[in-house]
Amino acid sequence: MAIAQVMAYGNLGLLILGVALCIKDKGPLSKTARLWIIFYLLYFIFAILASAIHFNPANILVAIIPFIYVLAFYVYLSIPENRKVFGNIAVLAFVLSGILSIYLYSINFDLDRGGTYAYKDRSGGVYADANNTALAAIISVVLIFKLYNPKKKIFKLFKLLAIGIMVYGLILTFSNTGFMVFIICLTILNHKFFSGLRLILGLSLLPFVYLALANLNTLTADLNLIGQQRAKIDNIVNIVTFNTDKVDTSGRNELLMKLITNYVFENPILGNGVDFANSQSAHNTIIGVWADAGIFVLLFFLFMLGKYFLEAIKSPPDIRYFVLPMLLVLCIFMLSLQSVINQPYFMALFVYMGYLVDNKNIKIA
């Protein structure tokens, strides 16, 4: 733990040093990415006030770390050359984390419990959470697909191999949300393929895909799936057959409703305090913002996300079909994760996307 803390605070020191070195040469700042600065300022004003009123303890120093990342990358990514460097490093970092996640699963190592167990039924990866690992795997695929564009055949095969490894890492998470979102992202990334006869062919195959999903338990009967693996297959079958009352949410719906009923509705205007929703394990980023900082901050948060989508849709195709999949996966996972906007690496991606949609005349790769 001490080493992890040293590395975390060391990263913050490097961020501050990096900003100091490049602030004089900063380029035009992104108006879309700037919305995150406004959001965090509003969040801390309302949430700190709510913490004081309701006597809820708040670790402000930990809570402001994502905000520091936003400020640092807001300056750093204003320089066009830095955005290219960031894209390359992001590809490498996410791919390496995906490979490490697969390795940890292969040796049955669980970071969440800090040890090796007889059998792990889902890959929690370097994030100690299966859904978080699924989210990172999908982002890895998008980054490789759009930012790594080799010319030679051997490197094109390497690209396909890298994507295949990331997809395998996604499969090991057995994340229902991840599987569904991945299909949507894959469709967007390959939008050029779905035209004319290929579109008609794709639509004609949908009934067979539906039948396969509805009979997934039968198709996977010989795979010796156990625990959460089989439960997640059951969930897919129940979803596509509209037996939603049988879908196992691992207690998340109950935790979310408890948060809404006992805390959100009790303090809808100011909220309950900094990181209060995380302390309740509500597993919902959007409702978490409301629970922490109240309805006004929530409305600004939704406006900000809408602005991102609007600017992405208005962008040229190469930017539009790069930003939209990442936005979709991040926003959809906000419905099942409480840790999207308090993870520094995701916030760096949001700032990066803000610069992409605000510089529509600059190619991404």
N, C-alpha and C positions, 0 to 999 in steps of 0.2 A: 504493500500500500504506500509506503514511504517513497519508493522509486516512482510509482505512478504519479504521486503528488508532485514530486520534483520535476518530472517530465511535463506535467500539466502547467505548472507555474513557469517552467522554462519556455514552453510554447508562448505563453502570454508575454514573457519578456522579449522573445524574438519578434512577436507581432508589434510591440511598441517600438522596438528598434527599427523594424522594417518601415513603419509609418514615418518615423523621424528621418529616415534616409531618403524616402521618396516623396515626402509631402511637398517639397519645393517644386518638383517636376510633375505634380499631379495634373491629369487631364480634365476634360469636362466631366462633371459629376452626374451620375444617373438620377433622374427625378423619380423613377420607379423604385430603385433600390433605396432612395432616401426615405420612402414610406416606412421602412423598417425602423429607422432611427426615431421617427415620430411615434410609431407604434410602441417601441420600448419605453420612450419617455412617458407616454400616456399610461402605459402599463404600470410602471414603477410609481408614478404619482398616485394613481388610484389604489394600487395594491398595497403600497406601504402605508397609506392612510387607513385602508381597511385592516391591515395587520395591527395597527395601533388601536383602532376602535374596538376590535374584537379580541384583542390580546392574543393573537395567534403568532407564535414565534416564526421568524423569517431569517433565513441565511442569505443576506443581501449579497455578500461577497461571492458566493457560489452562483447566485441567480444572475448576476451581471456579466458573467463570463461570455455567454452568447452575444450579449450586447457589445462587448469589447471586440469580439470577432467581427461583428457587423461593421463597426466603426473602422477597424483596421483594413478589412477587405474593401470597404467603400472607398478608401483612399488608394489602396494598392491597385485595384482593378480599374481605376480611372485611366490608367496608362494602357493603351491598346496592346503593346507588346507583352505586358504582364498578364493580360487575359489569355494569350496563347500559351504562355508558360503555365498558368493556372490550369488550363484545360488538359495539358499533357500530364501534369502532376496528378490531377484528379483521376485520370484514367489509370495511371500506375497505382495510386494509393487504393482505389476501390477494388482493382483487380487483385492486388496483393492481399487485401483484407478478405476477399472472397476465397482465395486459395488457402489462406490461413484458417478460415472458418471450416473449410472442408477437411483440413488436416486435424483440427481439434475434434471434429465429429468422428473422424476415423479412429482416433485414440480414446474416444468416449470421455473427453475432457469437458467439463462444464464450468465456465467462468463464473456463472451465477452462484454456484455453490463452492467454487474453488477447489475442484478435485476430480479424480477419475472415478467413473461409476461403471457398474457391470454393463449397462446398456442405456444409451440415450436415444429416445425415440424421435427427437427433433433437434435440428442443428441450431444452437443459439449463437454460434460464431463468436467473433471478437466483441460482439455487442451484448452477449449474455441474454439475448432475447430473440426468439425465432422470427417474429414479425419484423423486428428491426433488421435482422439479417436478410430477410426476404426483400425488404425495401432497398437495402444497399445493393443486393444482387441485381435487382431490376435497373437501378440507376447505373450500375456498372455496364450492363448490356447497352443501355442508351448511349453512354459515353463512348464505349468502344465503337458502336455502330456509326456514330456521327463524327467522332473526332479522330479516329484512327483509319486513315484512307490510304493504304499502301498501293503501290503501282505494280510491284512484282508479284507473280503468282504465288511464290512460296510464302510471302508475307500475308497475302490474302487468305491462304490456308491457315496461317497462324492466327489471323483475326477470327476466322470461323471457329478455331480451336478454343480461343480465349472466350468467345461468346458461349460455346458449348459448356465450358467449365463453369461459367457464371450461372448458366441455366441449371446445371447439375447441382450447384450450391443452393439455388432457389428450391429445387425439388426436395432437397434434404430438410428444408425448413417445414415442409408440410403445412404451409400457410395458405388457407383458403383465400384470404384477401390477396395474397401475393400471386396466386395462380390466375385469378380473375383479372387483376390489374395488368399482369404481364401480357395476357392475350390482347387487351386493349392497346397497350403500348406497342406490341409487336405489329398490330394492324396499322397503327399510325405511322410507325417507322417505315413500313412497306406500303405506304399509301399508293405509290405509283403502280404497284403490281395489280391493284384492284381497279381495273378499268376494262370496259368492253366485255369480251367473252370471258375473261378471267374473273370479272366481278360476278357474272351470271353463274359461272362454275362454282365460285366460292359460296354464293348464296344457296346453290343447289345442294351443297355439302352440309349445310347447317343442320338439317334434320338428322343426318347420320352422326354428327358431332353431339347433338342433343341425346340421341339414343345411347351413344357411348357413355356419356356422362351419367345418364339415368341408370345405366347398368354397370357403373364403375365398380361396385362391390363384387359383382360376378367376374368382371374382367381382371380384378386384382386378387381374386380368391387364393391363387397359388403363390403369392408374393410373401406370405408369412409376415404380414404387417401386424404390429402390436401397439397397445396403448394409444397414445395420441395419434399415431399414424393411421390406424383404422378409424378412429373417431373423426379425423379430418376428411377421410374418404366418405364417411357417412354424412358429414356436413354438406359436401358437394352434391351428393345424391339428393339429400333433403331440400337443398336450395333449388336445384333444377326441376324437382318434382313438386315444388311449392309446399312442401311440408315444413314450413318455417318454424312451426311450434316445436319441432323435434331437433332444430339446430342447436348444437352445444356451443355456447359462447364462453365456456370456462369461467362462468360467474361474472363476466364483465358487464353484462346488461344489468345485473343486480347492483353492482358497485356504481355504475353510472346513474341508475335511477335513485340510489341512495344519495348520491352527491346532489342531483337535481332537486329532489324532494326536501332533503334536510338542510341544504346549504344554499343552493342557487336561488330557490324560490324565497328563502328567508332573507337573503341579502342581494337582491337582483341589481341594485343600482351601483353600489361601491364594491361589491364582491367580498371575499373573505380574507384575502391577503396573499402575499408573494408565495408562489409555489404551493398554495393550499391544495389544489386539485391533485398534485403529485402525491401529497401526503395521504390522500384518500384512495390512491391507486384506481382512478376513474377510467384510465385508458381511453381518453378522448381529448385531443388537443383543443378542439373548438369550444366544447363545453367547459374545458379547463380554463380557457381565457376568461369566460364569463364568470366562472366560480371564483377566480383569483381577483379580477379587476373590474367586474361589473359590465353592465349592458352597453355602455357607451364605448368602452374599449373593444368589446366584442364586435359592435357594428363597424368600427374603424378597421378591425382585423379582417372582416368579411369584405369590406370595400377594397382593402389593399389586395387581397387575393383576386378579387374580381378585376382590378386594374391590371394585374399581371396577366390574367387570361386574355383580357381585351387587347393589350399590347402585343401579346404573342400571336393572336389571331390576325392582327393587322400587319405583322411582320412578313418579310419575304419567305418563300417556302423553306429555304435551308435553315432559317432560324425558327420559323413556326413549328416545323415538324421535329425540331430538336428540343425546344423549350416546352411545348405542350405535353409530351410524354412525361417529362420530369415533373412538371407542375401537377399533372393528374395523379401520378403515383404518390407524390408527397401529400397532396390534399386528401386523397382517398384514405391514405394511411393515418391521417389525422383523426379519422373516425374510430380507429382501433389502437392508436398509440398516444400516450401522453407526453412523449419525449421528442417530438419532431422539432419544435422551435426552441428547445433548450439543448440541442446537440450542435456544437460549433460547426462541424463539417457540413451539416445541412444548411445552416445559416449562410455559410460561405457560398454554397450553391445558389441560394436565393439571391444573394447580391450579384453573383456572376450572371444569373439569368436576367436580372434587372438591367445590367449593362448591355446584354445581348439585344434585348427588345428595344432599348433606347438608342441603339446604334445600328439601325436597320440597313445601313449602306455598307457595313463591314462584314465580310464573310467570316464564318466561325472557324473554318479550317481551310 
